[in-house]
Amino acid sequence: MHSEERRNGMDGTGRRLIHLNTAGAGLMPQTVRAAMTACIEREAATGCYETEEFFDDVLQREVYQRLARVVGAPAEDVALFDSATRAWCAVVPRLGLGPSDTVWVTPYEYAGNLISLFALRDRTGCRIEVVPTLPGGDLDLDWMAANISDQVAFVSVTHIPSGCGIVNPVEEIGRILAPYRCFYAVDACQSIGQVPVDVARIGCQLLTGAGRKFLRGPRGTGFAYVAPELRQALATDFHDLHVAHVDSATGYRVTDTSARVLELAERTTAAVAGLNAALTLHESGTPFDHKELFQALRATVAGTPGVELIAPGEVQSGIVSFRHPGLPADRIRRALGEQGINVWKIVGNHTPLYMAQHGVDTAVRASVHYYNTLEEIDAFGRALREAVAAGARS
Ligand SMILES: Cc1ncc(COP(=O)(O)O)c(C=O)c1O
């Protein structure tokens, strides 16, 4: 990887920023910023529609092909949205479920996904069941294998949740579900760009994600892989004009059978071009070799006196959440921020099933990416120990 692409930004005082909040949004590399700027400059100089026409090949073909390669899917099965939640909501509310259907979620489900599932339950009468975990927090795969049946119509698994670093075994789960009729959905918002994600290996029919996190794309980008059999099963109530023609006074015809039927036509050209640049960088060799960083971050937090790690599960990613009984998460975040270190305060009700069960209202989340270094983690460790010691003195 080019060193310029690995480099971190500066904070407001000209100090080198230590960005440990890629789980919120990653730092956009130079190539992404350049692609976006080129679009915006061209829009100002020549017009927005004209710019869209100029970049037609990137916007209508290349970005889909790149995304498809990154997730291991055919290009006609991917669609672009302005967030991961929008991608999820383009599919899940349209599932044709009924009172005899069961939906499985895990305790790591994202709150936004749950809201649409609760609404679906209230509308259709389907039942939602939470997959149990083993004492250490791993999903109980034996329970899944023993209880799966054709009554289960939809299974949602978050690959890596928003609130803690567990990596759920999505491929193993795919093998358990494969003989059954259920549609299998994977939320890859925190995993895409961080750990390998391949829909063919996972065996899912829906995979959603955001561009702004570990892919380092712009805000306002999201995507879905939607398998043809799932698309066919959806009750699609609207088609926008990029995929439909009103060719008489009384009717219309859908002209596209790809996953793009789920998109809306209007979008931010610069964001799509920026996502394409981020995917290009990812394809040019995102190193999934930063386990040393993952471990260093976790060991640093675990070794800080008085700090409690929130780290269920055997396999962990580069997201580490923690809290301190005497120090509010906000205060820790502010103290680190004063040292030029970005972490985030998370709220339990964004991963409500797990966090509520474990009494976590708020916590601090630190997350590393390949552009972080072991030296930065050392600096974070020193700043965290100082913040905790200062908190104990006050
Ligand atoms: C696991 C997970 N799923 C879904 C989302 C929603 O993504 P978006 O904000 O792009 O809708 C997030 C956001 O952080 C997330 O962490």
PDBQT file of the ligand as one rigid body, heavy atoms in Angstrom, charges set to zero:
ROOT
HETATM    1  C1  LIG A 401     -23.405  -2.850  12.640  1.00  0.00    +0.000 C 
HETATM    2  C2  LIG A 401     -24.038  -1.656  12.003  1.00  0.00    +0.000 A 
HETATM    3  N1  LIG A 401     -25.090  -1.842  11.195  1.00  0.00    +0.000 NA
HETATM    4  C3  LIG A 401     -25.701  -0.820  10.579  1.00  0.00    +0.000 A 
HETATM    5  C4  LIG A 401     -25.270   0.469  10.764  1.00  0.00    +0.000 A 
HETATM    6  C5  LIG A 401     -25.990   1.594  10.073  1.00  0.00    +0.000 C 
HETATM    7  O1  LIG A 401     -25.204   2.193   9.107  1.00  0.00    +0.000 OA
HETATM    8  P1  LIG A 401     -25.679   3.572   8.444  1.00  0.00    +0.000 P 
HETATM    9  O2  LIG A 401     -25.419   4.618   9.492  1.00  0.00    +0.000 OA
HETATM   10  O3  LIG A 401     -24.813   3.718   7.236  1.00  0.00    +0.000 OA
HETATM   11  O4  LIG A 401     -27.097   3.462   8.141  1.00  0.00    +0.000 OA
HETATM   12  C6  LIG A 401     -24.189   0.727  11.616  1.00  0.00    +0.000 A 
HETATM   13  C7  LIG A 401     -23.722   2.103  11.836  1.00  0.00    +0.000 C 
HETATM   14  O5  LIG A 401     -22.798   2.385  12.529  1.00  0.00    +0.000 OA
HETATM   15  C8  LIG A 401     -23.546  -0.371  12.245  1.00  0.00    +0.000 A 
HETATM   16  O6  LIG A 401     -22.505  -0.203  13.055  1.00  0.00    +0.000 OA
ENDROOT
TORSDOF 0
